[in-house]
Amino acid sequence: MLRTGFFILLILRISLCLAQDDSIPKQPIHKYDLTTGYLSSLIYPGVSIGFEYFIIRKDPQLSKMKNDVRILTRDRYISANINWYHHTDFQDNTYLTIEWVLRKTKSSGYISEFSFGPGFSHTFIGGTTYRVDNYGNVSVVKFAGYNYALLTVGGGVGYDYSVKMNLPYLLFAKMNMICMFPYNSTLYFRPVLELGLRYTPKRKKVFSSKEPVL
């Protein structure tokens, strides 16, 4: 009986402790960042909008520079973007990308990143497109174009204003290479330059040059 009573009290104690732990509000870990930017495929202008979802922060890397301690964080994101650029007198290319993003942020605020992922592209033919059926009837084809699978890989640099100034903005410049296929039974490569701004409403100051990581 004493042994049974002891186990019952032990179970009740564990249950109360777990209940107390669950009652403590937990800080949210994941966050969404919004992205908008100017897109340029060679000399052809366009725009890009999207969002990224924070996945994980790797352990910070520390390095000593003279009497200063510099911190480097390594973050991982998944981003989804809708992109468009206009090819003069030819076509418009609209494409969706889902990317895995690896970003490093220094204690100075400067960032570097690398991304890659799949996508889907639909091109819209410029001008009026007609269709002729087997009976010789001619009709106008609306939103005529072609569908392609797509792969993208890119890298960029920028500055995160949340590090030093606690402002929820990040300016960046990024060069991507997109590969569309099958494109006339081949692979079609096109470089794309992106200049943009990320808005990070839930991001707090993470570190400074002489402060520990929070």
Secondary structure, DSSP 8 states (H G I E B T S, - for coil): -HHHHHHHHHHHHHHHHHHHHHHS-------EEEEEEEEEETTEEEEEEEEEEEEEEEEEEEEEETTEEEEEEEEEEEEEEEEEEEETTTEEEEEEEEEEEEEEEETTSEEEEEEEEEEEEEEEESS-EEEE-TT--EEEETT-EEEEEEEEEEEEEEEEHHHHS--SEEEEEEEEEEEEEEETTEEEEEEEEEEEEEE-TT------TTS---
